[in-house]
Amino acid sequence: MAANVAAFRAVLSRHRLAGQIFYAHKANRSSALVREIAATDAGVDVASLAELQHALGSGLVPERIMATGPKNSDFLWLAARTGVMVSVDSVSELVELAALVTDRALPRVRVLVRLSGFASASAQVRSRRSRFGVSAAAVGQVLDVLGKHVDALDLVGVAFHLDTIELPEKIVALEGCLGALDECRRRGLRPWSVDIGGGFGVDYLADGAQWERYTSALTEAVLGKRAPLTWNGHSYGLRAEGGVVRGSLNLYPAHRPVSGAAYLDRLLRSTAPDQRRPLGGLLLDNMYELHVEPGRALLDQCGLVLATVLEVRDEDNGDTIVRLDCNARDVSTEEHGVLMDPVVVHRTAPAGAGPVGAYLFGNLCLEADLITRRKVFLPTRPHIGDLLAFVNTAGYLMDFSATQALRQPIGRKAALYRDGGAWRWCLDEQYWPVRHGPEAA
C-alpha cells in the first residue's frame, strides 16, 4: 500500500504539482489498512459518519481527511466540528453546512464543490449523467450560496468523481473544473485545488493475450461454436442474434496495462480539447493543487480471501462442482465483473489430481449464490478440506458487499506483516504500525 502511495506521489512530482492522495476508505473496512495509511503522508476519503470516526480514531489528523458523498446531519456536524475538508455534493448540502456552522459558531469549514455533467464542444464529448454532484452548468448557483456565507464556508476548490474508466470523459471533466475555477476567481474567490476522485484502476491480469483469448472464446460460446464456458448460459451482457453477437461485455477489463499511477500520468499528459495544452501544465500554470482519491488502485496487490472446500462432485453432464464455505458476497468478484482464478491450496499432496474445469458455488440456499458464473480452470483438482485462495481482493472484492445472510458469519480479517525476515499475523483490529508494522521491525 505504501508503495502504491509513493507511485502516485511520484507522478505528482514529475508534473511538479502539489496535492494530496486520499485513500478511499469505502474500498475496504480494514482497520489495519487505515492505520497503515496514517503512517504514510497520505490522507483518507471518508463517505460516512462511521468512516470519519474510524479515520480519526486510527491516527489521521483532520487536515488529512476528506469527507465525501451524500451526508446526513450527524456526518456534517462531526466533519465541521473537527475541521476536515468537506466535498459538498449538492446546493442543499452546502446550505445545510453553512447553517450548521453559523448556528453552532464553528470555525469556517474548508469546502470543495463536486461537479458533474461536463461537456466539451471541441471534443464533442459529454460525461454521462450522474446522481452525484452539482451540474457544471449550474456552478453559478453554488457561487451565489458561497457569496452569502463567506464567514462560514471557505471554498478551496472543485471536484469530480466519474463512474467510468474512460479517459476522454475525465479529460473533459478536468478541463471543465478548470473553467469553473476561472468563474470562481471572477467572483472574487480564491480557490486553489482540484479533486479528480478515483477510478484509476488495477491491472488484474498481466497477460493481455490470455485475456483476449478468453473473451474471444466466451464470444464463440455465446454463438454456440464451442462448449459453454458459463453456468446456465450466462453471457455477461452478450447475446446471439441471427448468428451475430450483440450487446456489450459487462466485465471489468482485467488487463489494464495503463492503470493506477500510470493512468494519472496519462491523464495529466493529455491535451485539454478547448485550451489545447496538457492538463498537467494548465494546473501548474494556475498553481492549483491536485487531489486524488484512489481506492482500488492503492490496494493493488493487497488482500487475500481464503475459502474452505466443502464439496467436490461430478455431474452427469460432465460438469464439476466445487462448493465453498463462503458466499458470493464474501468474495464479490462476479458482482464487480472481475475475473480472477483462485489458487488451490492443498492440505495434503494432491495425489494424481490433474487440471480441472469447475463451477464454484457458495454456501447459501440460493440459486444465485455462485462464486463464479463462469467455469474456472484450476491447475489441480481440489478436495474437501482444501482451500481456494482469491488474491488481490482488498479493493472492493472482499467485504464491500459482505453480509450475514442466513446468520452466516462474515470472514474474519487478519493483518499480515513482515517481522524481520518472517511473516507474522494478528487480528485486523489489533494491528498498529508502531507495534507490528515496518516501524517496529
Protein Blocks (a to p, Z undefined) as FASTA:
>chain_A
ZZmmmmmmmmmmmnopacdddddfklpccfklmmmmmmmmbdcddfbfklmmmmmmnopa
fklcccedjddfklmmmmmmnopacddfbfklmmmmmmmmmmnopacdddddddehiacf
klopacdddfedjdfklmmmmmmmmmmmmmmpccfbdcddddbfbfklmmmmmmmmmmmm
mmmmmnopacfbdcebeonopafbfblmlmmmmmmmmmmmmnopaccfbehhiaghpace
ehiaedjdddddfbafbgcjllmmmmmmpccfklopafklmmmmnopacddddfklmmgo
iacdddddfbdcddfkopacddddbdfklmcmklnopacddddddfbdcehiacdddddd
dfbdcfklcfblbdcddfbdcdehiacddehklnoplmmmgccehhiacddddddddehj
accdddfklpcfklmmmmlZZ
